[in-house]
Every structure is written in structure tokens, then in C-alpha cells.
Amino acid sequence: MRTLVLCIALATTLFSVAFAETVEQALDHLQHQQYQQAQVISQQLLDSLQLNTIADISLAHKILGVSHCELQDEVSALNDFKTLKTFSPEASLDGLTISDRCQKLFTSMTLTPSSKSRRQGLSSKKPNASGGITPAQELHQQAQTPQPQVPSNRYIPFGVGQFQNKQRKKGLGFLIAQSLLYTAGATTRIAFNDPTTGDIGLSMMLTGGFVSVWGILDARQTYRKYYTTPE
């Protein structure tokens, strides 16, 4: 049994190493302005539950956000940037090749309340001569628009939120992953008194908790993207 647990831990480590190479490929596409390829790779990694750490998920959402923005899909970019900030509040786009428009969109999410008030005040004092709003002002307003209320069933782990969003395969993935991690972790902790093996069991349970939070965030984002209509 101990050998089996150690093999599982080793396989997880090797899987993470292989995944890092794939993320680097997506990042390389992004840096060469191949946004469609970068978007496809990052989305596949998220949908197939191949991400094991906060750093991996943050990088994937960072790549997705920039790719969506550069492909003129600012609404999806905002959702990706908000998810990125959920996992990594201090995240930035430093080191990435990105347009000024997309950098401003990302920056608009990180303004302090006082900075937002000052910008809103300036906007009200200096309207556009044509009576409309500029593209930059429109993006800023989108960033400030309150998100629609998400139903409570999207906050249930074990893939329930994904099933409610009609994403059966993704729901099964979250259900199986969380069930296996919690069960294997609890069994390992209870069955062995060895500190090292017990730590492995605890790590599995913590990973299960992390996947649960990830599933809830994914269900919320999907609901807001496909089941609500922006005003």
C-alpha cells in the first residue's frame, strides 16, 4: 500500500513537469502574437483538469485573458483577468507582449477605490465632444459593472455546478477528481501511522479542497459567460 501511495505521488510530480512544458508552449505562442493557438492550448488545459497548482492555473488564465483581449473579446478577457486575480491577487502582466488597450483593461481592474473615484469624476467633467463615450471609457465601464447574481447551486462542489451548466464531461471530471483525492487522502491518513505517508494523505486532501474551490469558480464564471446577458 505504501508503495502504491508513493507511486501515485511520483506520477503526480512527473505529470506536473510535463504540463509545465505545455504551458510554456502556450506562453511562447502568446509572445509571438499567435493568440488563437495560445487560447486553444490554455483552454484545453483548464477544461481537462490538468492543472495542479495555483501558479499553473494563474498562468493559464493570464494567457487566456491576454489572448481574448487581443482577439477583441474584452468580456471574456475581463472574466479571465478576474479569475486570475482570484487565484493571484498580486498578478501582473509584466514581461508579456501586450497592446496598450489590453494593458489598460487589466489595469482598470486593479485601481484603488480612490483612483476609481478620481477617474470617474474626470469622466463626468470632460464628456466626449460627440456626446458618446470612447472605447477606453466603455471598457472601463464594463470593468465596473456589477456581475449578475449566480444561483446557489453553482457553489456546490463535486461537479454539481458544471452539471447545472450542462457541462457533463467537465462535471464528471471534477466529481471523479475530488472523490478520489478526498478518499485516497483520508484512507492514507487513517491506515498509516508513518508521518511521511500521513503527510502524503494530507496533501491529497488539501489538493481535493483546492480542486473543489477551482470547480466552484469555474461554474460561476461559466454561468456568467453563457447564461447571462450584459446590460
Secondary structure, DSSP 8 states (H G I E B T S, - for coil): -HHHHHHHHHHHHHHHHHHHHHHHHHHHHHHTT-HHHHHHHHHHHHHTT---SHHHHHHHHHHHHHHHHHTT-HHHHHHHHHHHHHH-TT---TTS---HHHHHHHHHTS--HHHHHHHHHHHHHS--TTSS--HHHHHHHHHHS------GGGG-TTTHHHHHTT-HHHHHHHHHHHHHHHHHHHHHHHH---HHHHHHHHHHHHHHHHHHHHHHHHHHHHHHHHS----
